[in-house]
Amino acid sequence: MGLTNKKEEQLRKMPRIESYIFKSKDNKYIIQKTTISTVRPVGYYHKIMEGKEQSPTLEQFDDSDFFVQEGEELIES
């Protein structure tokens, strides 16, 4: 049983995720490397760059609620 044309098209549009696991040269560590590759037409990026809406700069970006708090900070609050 093969995939439908619609499903094949969906899979083609998805990013390609590759994961590699290997030992460090000194054999002390296991390294896990993940690469996410996407393919987009050049026109896609032209439209993004020409957009009138400005993206926030790094200085304007607030990620204070994003990171996990340490255990001691949770106990104190």
N, C-alpha and C positions, 0 to 999 in steps of 0.2 A: 504494500500500500504506500503510494507516494504522497508527497505534500501537494496541497492545492496551490494554484498559481498565486492566490492571495497570500497564503502563508509564506511562500517563497519570497514574495516581494517584501513582506514584513521583515523577514529575517535579513534580507539584503540591506534594509534601511537601518538595522540595529548596529550599534558600535561593536567592533571586534575587540574582545577581551582576551588577552593572553597572560597567563600566569607562569612564572618560572620560580622554581625553588632549587637552591644550590648551597653548598657549603662554602665558607670563606676559605681563602688560601691557607690560613693557619689552622683550619678545621675546628675553630672555637665557636663559630656562629653558623646558624642557618639563615640564609638570606632569601626573602620572598619578594619578588619583583612583579608588579602588575602593570601592564601596558594597555591603555584603552585607545583604540584608533577609530576615528570616524572619517568618513569621506563626504565632503560637501562640495557642491559646485562653486566656482569662483564667484558667480553672480550672487550667491547667498551672502558671502562676506562683503561684497561691494554694497549690498543693501544695508547691511548692519553698519558699515562704516559711514554711509551717507545719511543714516538715520538722524533725525532732528533731536531726538530725545538723548540727553546726556547721561551716560552711566556714571555712578558715583566713583570718585577717585579713591585710592587706597586710604587717604587721610579721612575721607568722609564715611568710609565703611565702618559700621559698628558691629563687631562680632563678639561683644562682651558676654552675651547670653549663649553663645554657641558652644564654648568649650566646657568640658566636664569639670566640676569643682573637685578639689582634693577632699579627702575624707575629713580632715581637721576642720575645714571651712564649713562642711555640712553640720558637724556637731555644734559648732559655735553659733550657727544661725538658727 
